[in-house]
Amino acid sequence: MKHRLPTQQLGLSLLGMLFIGIVLAAIGLVGAQVIPTVFEYVAIDKAVNKAKAGTTVLEVRAIFDKAASVDFITSITSNDLEIAKDSDQVVVAYAYQREIHLFGPAWLLLKYSGRSK
């Protein structure tokens, strides 16, 4: 059995706890701004996969617009979609970016892209 001297202490100092708290708060603030963009990306992907059921470009855009209005998609419009045919299937591709202001001159740039399955 080891005996410790009373001068040896274990644990975290007040400054260490403050530093960890500040880092966790900063991560939480950035995460709170990034998570809605991820949810919107999932909604866009779902809308694009619904829209590929259309047979013409106008039909694909109309289906996407309906899904976008239901899911409150604001980052991309039906005019931003790239619609092509691969064999007999309609392929819908998209790409967009979101900027999140962090502080001062610092911004976080998120680039999203995808295509129908």
C-alpha positions in Angstrom: 0.0 0.0 0.0 1.4 3.4 -1.0 0.9 6.3 1.2 0.6 9.8 -0.4 2.0 12.9 1.2 -0.6 15.5 2.0 1.0 17.9 -0.5 0.3 15.7 -3.5 -3.1 16.4 -4.9 -5.0 14.9 -7.8 -7.7 16.5 -9.9 -8.3 19.4 -12.2 -7.5 23.0 -11.4 -10.0 25.8 -11.7 -8.2 27.1 -14.8 -8.2 23.7 -16.4 -11.9 23.4 -15.8 -12.5 26.8 -17.3 -10.4 26.0 -20.4 -12.3 22.7 -20.9 -15.6 24.5 -20.4 -14.7 27.2 -23.0 -13.6 24.6 -25.5 -16.8 22.5 -25.1 -18.9 25.7 -25.4 -17.2 26.7 -28.6 -17.7 23.2 -30.0 -21.4 23.3 -29.0 -21.9 26.7 -30.6 -20.4 25.5 -33.9 -22.3 22.2 -33.7 -25.6 24.0 -33.1 -25.1 25.9 -36.4 -23.8 22.9 -38.4 -26.5 20.4 -37.4 -29.4 22.2 -39.2 -27.4 22.2 -42.4 -26.9 18.5 -42.2 -30.7 18.0 -41.7 -31.3 20.2 -44.7 -28.8 18.1 -46.7 -30.7 14.9 -45.8 -34.0 16.6 -46.8 -32.5 17.7 -50.2 -31.2 14.2 -50.8 -34.7 12.8 -50.1 -36.3 15.3 -52.4 -33.9 14.6 -55.2 -34.6 10.9 -54.9 -38.3 11.6 -55.1 -37.8 13.9 -58.1 -35.9 11.3 -60.2 -39.3 9.6 -60.7 -40.2 12.3 -63.2 -39.7 11.6 -66.9 -39.1 15.2 -68.2 -37.0 18.0 -66.9 -40.0 20.1 -66.0 -41.6 17.2 -64.2 -38.5 16.5 -62.2 -38.2 20.2 -61.2 -41.9 20.3 -60.2 -41.6 17.2 -58.0 -38.5 18.7 -56.3 -40.2 22.1 -55.8 -43.1 20.4 -54.0 -40.8 18.4 -51.8 -38.7 21.5 -51.1 -41.7 23.5 -50.0 -42.8 20.7 -47.6 -39.4 20.3 -46.1 -38.5 24.0 -46.0 -35.5 23.7 -48.2 -33.9 27.1 -48.9 -30.3 26.3 -49.8 -31.0 25.0 -53.3 -33.8 25.5 -55.9 -35.0 23.3 -58.7 -33.0 25.5 -61.2 -29.8 24.4 -59.4 -30.3 20.7 -60.2 -28.4 19.0 -62.9 -30.8 16.6 -64.7 -29.5 14.0 -67.1 -30.4 10.6 -68.4 -28.2 7.5 -67.8 -29.5 4.6 -69.9 -33.2 4.7 -69.2 -33.0 6.3 -65.8 -33.1 10.0 -64.8 -30.2 11.1 -62.8 -30.4 14.2 -60.7 -27.3 15.8 -59.3 -26.8 18.8 -57.1 -24.0 20.8 -55.3 -24.2 23.7 -53.0 -22.3 25.4 -50.2 -23.3 27.0 -46.9 -21.3 29.6 -45.1 -21.5 29.9 -41.3 -20.1 33.1 -39.7 -18.0 32.1 -36.7 -16.5 35.4 -35.4 -14.9 38.5 -36.9 -13.5 37.6 -40.3 -13.7 33.8 -39.7 -16.3 31.7 -41.6 -16.9 28.0 -41.8 -17.6 26.8 -45.4 -19.6 23.6 -45.9 -19.8 22.1 -49.3 -22.5 19.6 -50.0 -23.1 17.5 -53.2 -24.8 14.4 -54.2 -26.9 12.6 -56.8 -30.0 10.5 -57.0 -29.6 6.8 -56.4 
